[in-house]
Amino acid sequence: ASISFIGLFAVFGSIYQSARIFDEKLRQNTFADGTNMLIRRAATVEIVTERLRKDFSTLPAGFVIVLENTDLGAFGAYQSAFQYIYNTDDFDVINSTDVIYDDGEWYFKTQTSDPQYLHPDQVVVYELTGDDIVRITLNDLPAHSLVP
């Protein structure tokens, strides 16, 4: 009897704690471990994809989505969450730290890509702030320049 009580206590305690962490969304105050990080990532995916769906029913070829203050790992390998939503992989999703401004030009370079210039009409920039996502411009990003 006491073993089943302990088992029930553990299950209900876990459910309660998971609900509490999920409700915190990105303002995490509760101790985080592997499972809690997955919950935070799920909240990130929900916030970002909801906004993208609202702003874009489709993405034009070559489009670039820049995310500020966002864990790109939340969206799966090769940003598969976005590929699933838009049924294409003809776009890039990059972290704002990969965006560089130099000599009047914007471009991005990741560890796996050569420098690619950004055309302002083909770029959208979002900043995650708390549990909200705000659309900003390239000029609102911190200046990441090649010149030290």
C-alpha contacts under 8 A as a table, 3 or more apart, distances in Angstrom:
res1	aa1	res2	aa2	distance
1	A	4	S	5.32
1	A	5	F	6.30
2	S	5	F	4.98
2	S	6	I	6.20
3	I	6	I	5.09
3	I	7	G	6.16
4	S	7	G	4.89
4	S	8	L	6.08
5	F	8	L	5.14
5	F	9	F	6.02
6	I	9	F	4.97
6	I	10	A	6.14
7	G	10	A	5.14
7	G	11	V	6.27
8	L	11	V	5.14
8	L	12	F	6.08
9	F	12	F	5.36
9	F	13	G	5.81
10	A	13	G	5.09
10	A	14	S	6.03
11	V	14	S	5.18
11	V	15	I	6.28
12	F	15	I	5.04
12	F	16	Y	6.07
13	G	16	Y	5.12
13	G	17	Q	6.09
14	S	17	Q	5.14
14	S	18	S	6.04
15	I	18	S	5.19
15	I	19	A	6.17
16	Y	19	A	5.26
16	Y	20	R	6.19
17	Q	20	R	5.02
17	Q	21	I	6.18
18	S	21	I	5.15
18	S	22	F	6.09
18	S	36	N	7.46
18	S	39	I	7.92
19	A	22	F	5.11
19	A	23	D	6.11
20	R	23	D	5.20
20	R	24	E	6.46
21	I	24	E	5.13
21	I	25	K	6.83
21	I	28	Q	7.03
21	I	30	T	6.54
21	I	36	N	6.93
21	I	39	I	7.33
21	I	40	R	7.94
22	F	25	K	5.28
22	F	39	I	6.00
22	F	40	R	6.94
22	F	43	A	7.17
24	E	27	R	5.43
24	E	28	Q	5.63
24	E	29	N	7.36
25	K	28	Q	6.56
25	K	40	R	6.05
25	K	43	A	5.64
25	K	44	T	7.73
25	K	131	D	6.22
26	L	40	R	6.08
26	L	43	A	7.06
26	L	44	T	7.22
26	L	130	G	5.77
26	L	131	D	5.70
27	R	130	G	5.96
27	R	131	D	7.16
28	Q	31	F	7.98
28	Q	32	A	7.90
28	Q	40	R	7.89
32	A	35	T	7.69
32	A	36	N	5.18
32	A	37	M	6.29
33	D	36	N	5.28
33	D	37	M	6.11
34	G	37	M	5.18
34	G	38	L	6.50
35	T	38	L	5.12
35	T	39	I	6.48
36	N	39	I	4.98
36	N	40	R	6.30
37	M	40	R	5.01
37	M	41	R	6.11
38	L	41	R	4.97
38	L	42	A	6.12
38	L	74	A	7.95
39	I	42	A	5.04
39	I	43	A	6.31
40	R	43	A	5.09
40	R	44	T	6.24
41	R	44	T	4.95
41	R	45	V	6.21
41	R	71	D	7.47
41	R	74	A	4.85
41	R	75	F	7.99
42	A	45	V	5.13
42	A	46	E	6.19
42	A	74	A	6.94
43	A	46	E	5.08
43	A	47	I	6.22
44	T	47	I	5.25
44	T	48	V	6.13
44	T	70	T	7.53
44	T	71	D	7.87
44	T	74	A	7.01
45	V	48	V	5.33
45	V	49	T	5.80
45	V	74	A	6.41
45	V	75	F	6.37
46	E	49	T	5.51
46	E	50	E	5.90
47	I	50	E	5.45
47	I	51	R	6.46
47	I	131	D	7.29
47	I	132	D	6.94
47	I	133	I	6.93
48	V	51	R	5.32
48	V	52	L	6.23
48	V	133	I	6.82
49	T	52	L	4.97
49	T	53	R	6.01
49	T	82	F	7.53
50	E	53	R	5.31
50	E	54	K	6.26
51	R	54	K	5.02
51	R	55	D	6.21
51	R	133	I	7.35
52	L	55	D	5.11
52	L	56	F	5.72
53	R	56	F	5.30
53	R	57	S	5.81
54	K	57	S	7.16
56	F	59	L	6.49
57	S	86	Y	7.90
58	T	86	Y	6.20
59	L	63	F	6.41
59	L	86	Y	7.02
59	L	91	F	7.56
60	P	63	F	5.61
60	P	91	F	7.79
60	P	122	Q	7.81
61	A	90	D	5.36
61	A	91	F	6.18
62	G	90	D	5.77
62	G	91	F	4.88
62	G	92	D	7.20
62	G	122	Q	7.06
63	F	90	D	7.41
63	F	91	F	4.79
63	F	92	D	6.42
63	F	122	Q	4.91
63	F	123	V	6.00
64	V	91	F	5.71
64	V	92	D	4.72
64	V	93	V	5.88
64	V	94	I	7.45
64	V	118	L	7.90
64	V	122	Q	6.16
64	V	123	V	4.78
64	V	124	V	6.49
65	I	91	F	7.75
65	I	92	D	6.14
65	I	93	V	4.70
65	I	94	I	6.31
65	I	123	V	5.95
65	I	124	V	5.17
65	I	125	V	6.05
65	I	126	Y	7.81
66	V	93	V	5.93
66	V	94	I	5.03
66	V	95	N	5.70
66	V	96	S	5.65
66	V	123	V	7.27
66	V	124	V	6.15
66	V	125	V	4.62
66	V	126	Y	6.32
67	L	70	T	5.94
67	L	93	V	7.49
67	L	94	I	6.34
67	L	95	N	5.14
67	L	96	S	5.58
67	L	125	V	5.91
67	L	126	Y	5.09
67	L	127	E	5.91
67	L	128	L	7.54
68	E	95	N	6.20
68	E	96	S	5.08
68	E	97	T	7.82
68	E	125	V	7.51
68	E	126	Y	6.11
68	E	127	E	4.48
68	E	128	L	6.20
69	N	96	S	7.95
69	N	127	E	6.14
69	N	128	L	5.48
69	N	129	T	7.47
70	T	95	N	7.39
70	T	127	E	7.66
70	T	128	L	6.30
71	D	74	A	5.79
72	L	75	F	5.83
72	L	76	G	7.73
72	L	79	Q	7.56
72	L	94	I	7.71
72	L	95	N	7.07
73	G	76	G	5.63
73	G	77	A	7.14
73	G	79	Q	7.86
75	F	78	Y	7.97
75	F	79	Q	4.96
75	F	80	S	6.28
75	F	81	A	5.22
75	F	82	F	7.27
76	G	79	Q	5.07
76	G	80	S	5.37
76	G	81	A	6.36
77	A	80	S	5.93
79	Q	82	F	5.68
79	Q	83	Q	6.58
79	Q	93	V	7.07
80	S	83	Q	4.82
80	S	84	Y	6.00
81	A	84	Y	5.21
81	A	85	I	6.38
82	F	85	I	5.09
82	F	86	Y	6.13
82	F	87	N	7.99
83	Q	86	Y	5.35
83	Q	87	N	5.27
83	Q	88	T	5.21
83	Q	89	D	5.42
84	Y	87	N	5.13
84	Y	88	T	7.36
88	T	91	F	7.74
89	D	92	D	7.85
94	I	98	D	6.66
94	I	110	T	7.96
95	N	98	D	5.59
95	N	99	V	7.46
96	S	99	V	5.37
96	S	141	L	7.29
97	T	100	I	7.75
97	T	144	H	7.09
98	D	108	F	5.34
98	D	109	K	5.61
98	D	110	T	5.83
99	V	106	W	7.03
99	V	107	Y	5.83
99	V	108	F	4.39
99	V	109	K	6.85
99	V	144	H	6.64
100	I	106	W	5.77
100	I	107	Y	5.38
100	I	108	F	5.67
100	I	109	K	7.68
100	I	143	A	7.17
100	I	144	H	4.89
100	I	145	S	5.41
100	I	146	L	7.03
101	Y	104	G	6.70
101	Y	105	E	5.63
101	Y	106	W	4.61
101	Y	107	Y	6.53
101	Y	143	A	6.49
101	Y	144	H	5.97
101	Y	145	S	5.18
101	Y	146	L	7.46
102	D	105	E	5.38
102	D	106	W	6.60
102	D	145	S	5.61
102	D	146	L	6.30
102	D	147	V	7.69
105	E	117	Y	7.39
105	E	118	L	7.90
106	W	117	Y	5.92
106	W	118	L	5.43
106	W	119	H	7.70
107	Y	115	P	6.43
107	Y	116	Q	5.31
107	Y	117	Y	3.96
107	Y	118	L	4.88
108	F	115	P	5.54
108	F	116	Q	5.42
108	F	117	Y	6.47
108	F	118	L	7.12
109	K	112	T	7.93
109	K	113	S	5.81
109	K	114	D	5.75
109	K	115	P	4.48
109	K	116	Q	6.45
110	T	113	S	5.12
110	T	114	D	7.17
110	T	115	P	7.68
113	S	116	Q	7.96
118	L	122	Q	7.14
118	L	123	V	6.91
119	H	122	Q	5.40
119	H	123	V	6.66
120	P	123	V	5.34
120	P	124	V	7.98
120	P	138	L	7.74
124	V	135	R	7.50
124	V	136	I	7.76
124	V	137	T	7.26
125	V	135	R	5.83
125	V	136	I	5.44
125	V	137	T	5.90
125	V	138	L	6.60
126	Y	133	I	6.37
126	Y	134	V	5.48
126	Y	135	R	4.45
126	Y	136	I	5.74
127	E	133	I	5.62
127	E	134	V	5.23
127	E	135	R	6.37
127	E	136	I	6.86
128	L	131	D	7.24
128	L	132	D	5.96
128	L	133	I	4.48
128	L	134	V	6.43
129	T	132	D	5.30
129	T	133	I	5.90
129	T	134	V	7.28
130	G	133	I	7.96
136	I	140	D	6.18
136	I	141	L	7.94
137	T	140	D	5.27
137	T	141	L	7.16
138	L	141	L	5.51
139	N	142	P	7.88
145	S	148	P	6.98
